[in-house]
Amino acid sequence: MLLVAGALIPPLLSMVLVKHQPLLALLFVITGGLNLLAAGVLVFSEKFGVEFAEERKHQPAYKVFLKWSLVAGVIVVMLLATVNDIINLTLSK
């Protein structure tokens, strides 16, 4: 939720969106605000924290492996994209 709210910030900082499509900009603000509100409720909810910690203790080993595999995969893809950009930038000169 925090990532979605953060991803809505760059289009809003581009004043072109606010100037030419104010309703879309308003939708971005409302969506970002609701995402931040929901994340805040979950973070500061003591009951949710206890239930989430209990659920993580009983997670099967394969789910932990899949979670870490996903994180590693995303990092590898990001690194490959960065290397690709660097190569393309150096070859275009």
C-alpha positions as CSV (number, residue, x, y, z in Angstrom):
1,M,0.0,0.0,0.0
2,L,2.8,2.3,0.8
3,L,4.5,1.5,-2.5
4,V,1.2,2.3,-4.4
5,A,0.9,5.6,-2.6
6,G,4.6,6.4,-3.3
7,A,4.1,5.5,-7.0
8,L,1.4,8.1,-7.3
9,I,3.6,10.9,-6.2
10,P,5.8,11.4,-9.4
11,P,2.8,11.9,-11.7
12,L,1.5,14.6,-9.3
13,L,4.8,16.3,-9.2
14,S,4.6,16.6,-12.9
15,M,2.4,19.7,-13.1
16,V,1.3,18.7,-16.6
17,L,-1.0,16.1,-15.1
18,V,-2.5,18.5,-12.7
19,K,-2.9,21.3,-15.3
20,H,-4.4,19.2,-18.1
21,Q,-6.2,16.4,-16.2
22,P,-7.3,17.7,-12.7
23,L,-9.8,14.9,-12.1
24,L,-7.1,12.3,-12.7
25,A,-4.8,14.2,-10.3
26,L,-7.6,14.3,-7.7
27,L,-8.1,10.5,-8.2
28,F,-4.4,10.0,-7.5
29,V,-4.5,12.1,-4.4
30,I,-7.6,10.3,-3.1
31,T,-6.1,6.8,-3.9
32,G,-2.8,7.7,-2.3
33,G,-4.5,9.1,0.8
34,L,-6.7,6.0,1.2
35,N,-3.7,3.7,0.8
36,L,-1.8,5.6,3.4
37,L,-4.8,5.5,5.8
38,A,-5.2,1.8,5.3
39,A,-1.4,1.2,5.9
40,G,-1.5,3.3,9.0
41,V,-4.5,1.4,10.4
42,L,-2.7,-1.9,9.8
43,V,0.6,-0.7,11.2
44,F,-0.8,0.7,14.4
45,S,-3.4,-2.0,15.0
46,E,-2.1,-4.1,17.9
47,K,-4.5,-7.0,17.1
48,F,-3.3,-7.1,13.5
49,G,0.4,-7.1,14.6
50,V,-0.2,-10.1,17.0
51,E,-2.1,-12.0,14.4
52,F,0.4,-11.3,11.7
53,A,3.3,-12.4,13.9
54,E,1.5,-15.6,14.8
55,E,0.8,-16.4,11.2
56,R,4.5,-15.9,10.3
57,K,5.5,-18.4,12.9
58,H,3.4,-21.1,11.4
59,Q,4.4,-20.4,7.8
60,P,5.5,-23.5,5.9
61,A,9.1,-23.6,4.8
62,Y,8.2,-23.4,1.1
63,K,6.4,-20.1,1.5
64,V,9.4,-18.6,3.2
65,F,11.5,-19.9,0.3
66,L,9.1,-18.5,-2.3
67,K,9.0,-15.1,-0.5
68,W,12.8,-14.8,-0.5
69,S,13.0,-16.1,-4.1
70,L,10.6,-13.4,-5.2
71,V,12.7,-10.7,-3.5
72,A,15.9,-12.1,-5.0
73,G,14.3,-12.3,-8.4
74,V,13.1,-8.7,-8.3
75,I,16.6,-7.5,-7.3
76,V,18.2,-9.5,-10.1
77,V,15.7,-8.0,-12.7
78,M,16.4,-4.5,-11.4
79,L,20.2,-5.1,-11.6
80,L,19.8,-6.5,-15.2
81,A,17.7,-3.5,-16.2
82,T,20.3,-1.1,-14.7
83,V,23.2,-2.8,-16.5
84,N,21.1,-2.7,-19.8
85,D,20.6,1.0,-19.3
86,I,24.3,1.6,-18.7
87,I,25.3,-0.4,-21.7
88,N,22.8,1.4,-23.9
89,L,23.9,4.8,-22.6
90,T,27.6,4.1,-23.2
91,L,26.9,2.7,-26.7
92,S,24.8,5.7,-27.8
93,K,27.7,8.1,-27.3
